[in-house]
Amino acid sequence: MAGMIPAVIFDDGLGLLAPMTDLRAAFDVRTGALTNLERLRRALALNLAALYVPDHLEGVTAEAHDLPINRLPVQSGEILVINGRCPMPPEQLRNPEPGVVYIDPSMGRVIGGRLSLVDAIRVLVGEIPDRPTVELDGPVLMNRPWHFRSVRDQAVRFDLEIIRRTKTFKPLPDGVLVIGDRDDVLIHPNATVYPGATLDTEAGPIAIGDGSVLRPGAVIGGPTVIGPNCIVREHTVVRGASAFGPHCKVGGEVAGVIFQGYTNKVHDGFIGDSWLGEWTNLGAGTMNSNLLNTYSEIISQATPGAKRERTGETFLGAMIGDHVKTAIGTRIMTGAVIGTGAMWAASEAIKGCIEPFAWVTDEGRRRYRLDKFVEVLRAVMARRDLEPSDAYLARLAGLHDLPHSPSP
């Protein structure tokens, strides 16, 4: 039924999700193999008609999607609205009851509903229509960066089943060791898996995307999705509950990670239970802690200078924004949040929440100059034959101009 109604996915701009949402809408955040939008669209078979985002994200969102942005292409009838901070599709939205507004009980925010045009517009401008409401078992919506960890395991497995149903795969190459069910190895016809790689599916399937390469000696544990055009280097260990967006380079040891895309973690060093944005580069030996010595609940900060909050997680690494750079031997403490564009080349460990565009060395902290930052950004993107758009640069400039509290 949901697929018959025009659908609008919206980012209400609520919650404290930076740095994940500094350069993209909440529905474009990768929370498994897929983004929230990709998962909602496929799982609910949505007739997607438009997207709604905060004004500061309109330009970058318009470039990413061939859909109307912040305007409704219909003049009457019902509309299915869904909050893009919803990573997993609620069953109630498969066949929603007309006129009912579904609410997240943890924050009292709208998850979605099958509504009249007038009521849909009210939701899109941040109101809750005077209509019957139903609280779903929650929480349902992402409100903090560490909530990627809450949905990661379910999302990766959910996405693997979507991949299994919608893709065509090639036979397993000779010389590849499989531990577990060979039918759970899903290799795209254009992927390359070299002899000597080991694929362990005892805990879940492994999918290797279009154009991706697994070098000899790589060890991959499921459930894991290697997205398109990724390179997994020799002797890399990828542990389960991991997913990589397009054009990533992976090396060393990673476990339970989500890479948004275009990210380099190619050298030795452990990264676990972490989320990494685009165009991030971790220097050789960069590693993070994902478990306290006391085995207690990890505390984190959503924004610089904010109060420390319980995350509900015992295993939690770092949440690292786009265009972050770390020097060799960098240590990242449990629950760290690193803002967009930060450059860390200090001998002290990263902890707490690091403000965007922080330039940190043993000589002190200062702000990364925007012109120098853009100069490096252009050089990095040119290595992939890409260049930043005007809308992308404008969003970065706007982010750089915002007042930021210094990190503790």
N, C-alpha and C positions, 0 to 999 in steps of 0.2 A: 504493500500500500504506500510506503514512504516514497518509492520510486516514481509514483504517478503524480506527486505533488511538487511544484517548484520548490526547491530548497535553497536556503541561504545559510551559509556558515559565517559566523561573526566572531570577531575578537572584541570583547567588551573593554579591553584595556585594564582590567582589574587584576588583583593579585600582584605579587611582587616576583616577577619571573625573569627580570634582567639577571644576567646578560643574554639569556636565551632569546628574548624578544626585543633586543635593541635594534636589530636589523631585519627582523621578520615578524610576521604576525604569529600569534600563539598557535594558530592552526598549522603553520608551516614548521613548527618545531618537530624534529625527529625524536620520537619516543620509543621506537623499536626499529624494525627495518623500514617502516613507513612513517611519514609524518601523520599528525592527527588528522589533517584533511584527507590524505590519501586513504587512511584506514576507515574513516567515517564514510567516505564516498563509496568505497568498494563494499564494505560490510553491509551498508544500508541500501545499496543500489540507488543512490540519490540522483534525482534529476536536478543537478546543481545549476542554479540560475544566476547567482550573484554571490559576492563576498563583501563583508563590511568590516572595516578596520578603523582604528584611530587615525586622525588626519595625518599625523607625522609618519605613518607607515603606508599611506595611500600610494605614493610613487613607487616604492620598491615592490609593493604587492602587485601593482598593475603590470610591472615588468615580468613578474614571476608567473602570472596566470592570464589566460585568454578568456577572461570573464568580466562582466561589469563589476566595478568596484565602487562601493558606496552609493549605488543607485539600483532601484528595483526595476526590472524589465517587464513587470506585469502591473496591470492597473486594477485588477479585481481578483476575487477568488481567495482560496486558502493558500497559505505559505507555511512550509516546514522550516522553522528556524532552529539552529543548533549552535551552541556555544563552542567555539574553536578551542577553548581550554579543556575540552572533554576528550581525553586520549582514547578511551575505550567506548565503543558504541553501546549505550544502554538498550536493553531489550525493549523497553517501553517505547523507544523511538522507531522501532521497526514497524509498528502499527499504532501510532499514537492516537489517543482519544481526542476527537475534535474539541477545540476550545479549552483544553486543559494545559496549564503551564507547569512544567516539571522543574522542581527546585532542588538545588544541592543543599542538604541539611546542614553542612558544616559552615557555610558562609551565607546562606540565604539567597544565593544568586541563581539566575535563570539558566537551566541547562538547555531547554528548548521546548518546542511545542508545535502542534498543528493548529495554526491560528488564522483568523481573518487578516486581511491586509492591514487594517487599522491597528489591530493588536500586535501584529508582527512589527510594524513600524515603531510602536511603543517600546517593544523589547530592544530593537536595534538602536534606539536613542537612550537606552539605559533605564527604562522604566519597567515595572512589573504590572501588567494589565490587571484590572479588577475582574479576574476570571478564576474559576476553580483551580487550585494548585494541588500538586501531589509531590511530596518529598520522597526522593529515591533513597535507597540505602546508600550511604556515602562514607567518605567524601567521593564525589564524582569528578569535580573540576580540579585542575592543577592550580595551586595558589603560590607555591614557592619553587625555586629551582630544584630542590632536592626531591620534589614529587616525581621527577622522572624515574627515580629509584623505586618508588611505590608501584609503578605500573610496568616497569621494564620487563620483568619475567613473563607476565601475561601477554604483553604487547608483542614481544619477540616470537613467542609460540603462536599467537594468533596470526601474525603476519606470515610466518612460515607456511601455515595452512593455506593462506590466500595465494602465496607464491606457488605452492604445490598444485593448486587447482587451475592456475591461470597461465602457467609457463610450460614450455617444452624443454626437455633435458636430454643430454647426450649420455651414452654409456660411460662407465667409469674407465679412465685410461689405465693402461698397463703400468705396473710398478708402483701404484698408489696403495698404501696399506689402509684398510678400513677395519675399525674395531666397532662391532655392532651391526646394525641392519644396513646393508648396502643400498636398499631402496630408499633410505633416508638421506642419501647423498644426492643433492639436486644441483647438477652442473649445467649451466647455460651452454648451448652449442658453441658460443664464441669465447668461452672461458678456457684458460690453459692451466692445467694442474700437472706439475712436473712429477716424474718418478721420484720416490723418496719422501713425498708428502704423506702425512698421517692424518686421517680423518676419523674422529671418534664420535659415533652417533649413539652411544649407549644412553646418554642423557637427553638426546633430542636431535632433530635433523640439522643438516648443514646445507646451506644454499650458497652457490658461487655465481656471481652475477656476470652479465654481458661484458666481455672484454677484460675481466679480472684475471690476475695471474697469481698462482701459488707456487713459490719457488721450492726447490728441493729442501727437505728437512723441516719444512713448516709443519706444525702440529696444531690442528684445529679441533676444538671440542664443541659439541652441540649443546643446546640449540644456538646456532650462530648464522648470521647472514652477512656475507661479504658482498657489498653492493657493486654496481657497475664500475669498470675501469679502475679497480683497486689493485695494488701490488702488496702481497704479503711476502716479506723477505725470508731468506734462508734462516732456518733455526728459530723462527718466530714461534711463540706459544700464544695461541688465542684460546682462552677458556670460555665456557658457555655463557649464555645470556648476553651475547654481544651482537652488535649490529653496526655496520659501517655504511655511510652514505657514499655517493659517487666520488671517485678520484681521490681516495685516501691511500697513504703509504703507511704500512704497519710493520713494526719490528719489535724486538725485545719480547716482553711478556705483558699481555693485556687480559683483563678478566672482568666480565660484566660491564663492558663499556658501550656507550652510544657515541658514534662520531657523526656529526651533522653532515659532513662532506668536505672535500678539498683540504684535508688535514694531514699533516705529517707527524707521525710518531714512529720513526723508522729505526731508531737506535736502541741499544740496550737500556733497560730501566723498566720498572713495573708501574703500570697504570691500571687501577682497579676500581670498579663501582663508580665510574666517573662519566660525565657528559662533556664532550668537546665540541665547540662550534666550528665554523668554517675558517679556512686560511690560518689555522693555528699551527705553530711549529714548536715541538718540544725538543730541546737540545739533548745531546747524548747524555745518558745517565739520569735524566729527569725521572723522578719517581714520586709516588704519593702513598700516604698511609690511608688505609680504608677500614681500620679497626683499632679502637683504643686498647691500650694495654690492660685496662680494667674490664674490657668487654661490655662496657656500659653504653647507654644510648648516646648517639653523637649529637652534639650541639652545633648549630651553625648560625650565620648571619645572612639575611637576605640582601641587605644593603649596607654600605660602609657606615659605621657609627650606629647602626640599629641595634636593638636589643638582641641578645642571643636567644635562639629558640630551639626547643626540642624538635628533632626531625622524625622521631619514631623509628629510626634506623640504627641497627648495630653495625652494619657494613655500609659505609658511605665514603667515597673518595672526594673528588673535586668536581666543581662545575665551572668550566673554563670557557670564556666567551670567544667570539670571533677575533681573529687577527692577534691573538696572544702569542708572545714569544718568550721562551725560557732559555737560559744559558745552560751550559753543560753542568751536570751535577746538581741541578735544582731539586730541592726537597719541598713537597707540598703536603701540608698536614690534613688530617681528617676534616671533612666538611668545608674545606676552603671554597670560596667563590671568587673567581678572578674576572674582573671586568673587561669589557671589550677594549682591544687595542693596548692592553698592558704589556710592558716589556720588563721582565725580571732577570737581572743579572747580578743579584746580591748573594752573598754566602749564607745569609740567614734564611731559614725556611719560610715558605709562604703559609700564612695562617689567617683566619678570619675572612673578611671580605675586602678585596682590593679594588679600589676605585678605577673606573675606566680611564684609559690613556695614562696610567701611572708608569713612570720611567724610574725604575728602582735599581740602584747599584750600591756598592759598599760606601760610596761617597755620599749617599743620601737619596732623597726622593724629589722628583720634580714632575712636571706635566709634559707628556710627549707633545711636541709642537705639531700642529695639524699638518703644516706643509711638509715636514719631514716624514710624518706618518704616511701621508698620501704618496710620497715619493717611494717609500719602501713597498707600500701596498701595490702600486703600479708595477714595480719590478717583480714582485711575487706572482701576481696574476698573469703577467706577460709570459712567465715560464709555462703556463698552461694555455697560452695563446688567447688570453682573455684580457679585457680591460674594464675598469669600473664605469658604470653608466653615470650620467649626470644626476639621476635620482638617487643612486647609491651614494655618491659623493655628497650630495646635499643632506642626506640622512646622517652620514657620518659627521658632517660639519655641525648639524643641529645637535647631535649627541655630544660632541666636543664642547659646544657652547653652554651646555647645561651646567648649573652649579653642582659640584660633587663634594660630599663630605670626605675628608681625608681618611685613609685607613688608620685603624688604631696602631 
